[in-house]
Amino acid sequence: MDARIKHLLKPEILHTVNGLELIARIIVEGFMSGSNKSQSVGTGQEFSQYKNYQPGDDLRSLDWKMFARSERYYIKQAEIETNITVKFIIDASQSLSYAENGLSKLEYAKVMTAALAYLARKQGDTFGLFSVNDKHLKVIRPRFEQQHFIRFLNELVHLKCEGGWIKNEKVDQWLDHHGKEMIIFITDLYDNDKDLFNFISRLKTSRNEVIVFHLMGKHETDFDFDGSFTFEDLESGLRTKANTSVQLKEYTKKIQEWLQHSRMWMLEKQINYQLVLLHEPVETMLRDFLNARKRLVR
């Protein structure tokens, strides 16, 4: 993890607009440096055609290979893809208050969201925020204006975990699918009646792209406790006693089956699934994700 970012991941910094903006800027500047200058969330460029050089054209766009072949100056034009709308949806149910090594799932989600929104802003995309649980639906409608990013961060900073996942389709009306858009959903996929999976299936349309970041702690995936413990469900309050050494094999099998099922279910629906572990540095995880996207669109 970048030492600067590690130093900033503290409640007194994370829970302020200026602090969250600083973290996002440091992460994105890392993306944009060196060989990663072309990192982007949604938009890009494709080569379109050549045109004759005219006085006043940007000399950086000259194609010297064409000059070597023809001894004429040509400008390489690019066709810029239409900017998209990026919608961030955060599962703000109580289970996202789970923390490891001093960082909760919700705090990790806030840093991810702030960094990706900062990047979307730099590339000219509109972006909005939807935080969802059965206690409230909070919405920052997608916009692109000077103060929008500050309003976006202010909502992130004050976002809290409450209750469980919403059990009706009311949230669908708030999303209002239209045009070219990317939906980024950050969740831990914990629910009792497949409400989350039903919601995700309704997100996908023929015109949009859906990305699900699945947040998990290392202790949750590895069950690396030693001895007998009582575990409490953060949403229902239900308590379960377990001997970790006896139940490790069974637990590991079930968790791997669940993760594999989640991945394959989303693959079948053409939804991009990304497992994210809390011990992974945020900047490394996002850089790997964006590099993978860049390879796919080449």
Buried (B, 14 or more C-beta within 10 A) or exposed (E): EBEEBEEBBEEEBBBBBEBBBBBBBBBBEBBBEEEBEEBBBBBBEEEEEBEEBEEEBEEEEBBEEBEEEEEEBBBBBEEEBEBBBBBBBBBBBBBBBBBBEEBBBBBBBBBBBBBBBBBBBBBEBBBBBBBBBBBEBBBBBBBBEEEBBEBBBBBBBEBEBBBBBBEEEEBEEBBEBEEBBBBBBBBBBBBEEEBBBEBBBEBBEEEBBBBBBBBBBBBBBBBEBEEEEEEEBBBEEEEEEBEBEEEBEEBEEEBEEEBEEBBEBBEEBEBBBBBBBBEBBBBEBBBEBBBEBBEEEE
